[in-house]
Amino acid sequence: MASAVSPLGSDSGVQRLRRTLTLWDLILYGIIVIQPVAPMSSYGVLSNTGRGHVVTTLLIAMVAMLFTAISYGRMARAYPSAGSAFTYVGQEINPALGYVTGWSMVMDYMLNPIICIIWISQQANVFAPAVPYWAWVIFFGIVFTWLNILGIKTSARINTALAAGMGAVIAVFFVAAARYIFGHPHAGLGFFSKPFYDPATFSTGAVLQGTSIAVLTYIGFDGISTLSEEAENPRRNILLATVFTCLAIGVLSAFQVYGAALLWPASEPFPNETTAFVFAAARAWAPLFGIIGFTLVVANFGSGMGAQLGAARLLFGMGRSNALPKSFFGAIDPKRHVPRNNVIFVGVVALISVFVMSAAVGADTSYNLGAQMLNFGALIAFMGVNAAAFVRYFLRQREKKLGNFFPPVLGFIICLLLWLSLSRPAKIAGAVWMAVGIAFGAWKTRGFRGDLVNFDLPPEDETELSA
């Protein structure tokens, strides 16, 4: 496979990707990976945990994740590399820690397409039960891989179409919700403020616990940084796209759950916590039950495909830096300028993993475990990026600015608290994954006595390193 792919594609001997993505492409990619309808799946859990203060939890979570988003954007200005957190931590703190961070990110990015394939295949089997679950798994796994091999601009165009489709459904929901809410009498203005603050049920502990869940709605924005080498003006656009994506998802999510909370007050139990949003939407307009159900399938399709794209770029960054076998993972297809080997590798691993996990613990259980393991890896990477931003922009600067101190420190503390709150099975499975990665690193460097990583950035990116 590697023979058909350019092993080293530039005159300097450093492999580079093609810069074709605009700021708008990056924002759309981030929104699709996170999903414009992200709060719909977790709405019931957020509402019950936060005692109805679902809008408040999402907005607090948005502010919290903006700290980490700022750290990602700032580090991408210094290192516009496909390696993302792996490069940031390795360059600023320690190559070995960078490798550990990269390995945790691999788990994050590999698990996202896996759980998306599981979820979509289950739902597709419900819509078309004549087609067996395993057939849907194979179908979606192949489609994800094929579309990502076509090239980054093809993926960008697909992201635009998906965003437009989901945006239309969200708009229909807003119109139907407004008609229903204003078409029925309510007991004063207090009715409209309860999703923000209800004195009868408010609890600081409940709101904070709900926020710890709501923060996970935003996980995925970091994928933007893996496209740094394919972005136009990455030192400007990666930061802007990362922050804008968090803001856009936060505001859009707040409006969605606000409408649902007014349609179905928290004092009224949900028929099913998992599908609570769908029931609320159906109260406004019955056809929305099926429309939103199908939209969630589309959203997970875009998220899974985007995650596979990010995983391929991350593996490329690690392969080019010799943290993984360079001849395979550091190669680029000379025609489409994508890391084709990595796209296929992620697709094959995802397919095998879906079947293994489904056979071992069942599709439902494997999805829940996979989602929590995803957060295990993502939060480690977030902590690493915040630490790298703190070292570069505060510790190593002559002038100590509070603006360079608080965002990374607060981002690190918040991510640490969230990581500690993960379930025990997720921590055990994540620890096993990390142990395998560390063992590989030890074998590769003969007990960490040799060079673990050779950070080899594209020539045009090196001028910023001393800035």
Secondary structure, DSSP 8 states (H G I E B T S, - for coil): -GGGSBSS-STTS-------B-HHHHHHHHHHHH-TTHHHHHHHHHHHHTTT-HHHHHHHHHHHHHHHHHHHHHHHHH---TTTHHHHHHHHT-HHHHHHHHHHHHHHHHHHHHHHHHHHHHHHHHH-TTS-HHHHHHHHHHHHHHHHHT-HHHHHHHHHHHHHHHHHHHHHHHHHHHHHHHTS--SSTHHHHTTT--TTT--HHHHHHHHHHHGGGGTTGGGGGGGGGGBSSHHHHHHHHHHHHHHHHHHHHHHHHHHHHHHS-TTS--S-STTHHHHHHHHH-TTHHHHHHHHHHHHHHHHHHHHHHHHHHHHHHHHHTTSS-HHHHT-B-TTT-S-HHHHHHHHHHHHHHHHHHHHHH-HHHHHHHHHHHHHHHHHHHHHHHHHHHHIIIIIT-SS--GGGTHHHHHHHHHHHHHHHTS-HHHHHHHHHHHHHHHHHHHHHTTTTTS-S------GGGGGGTT-
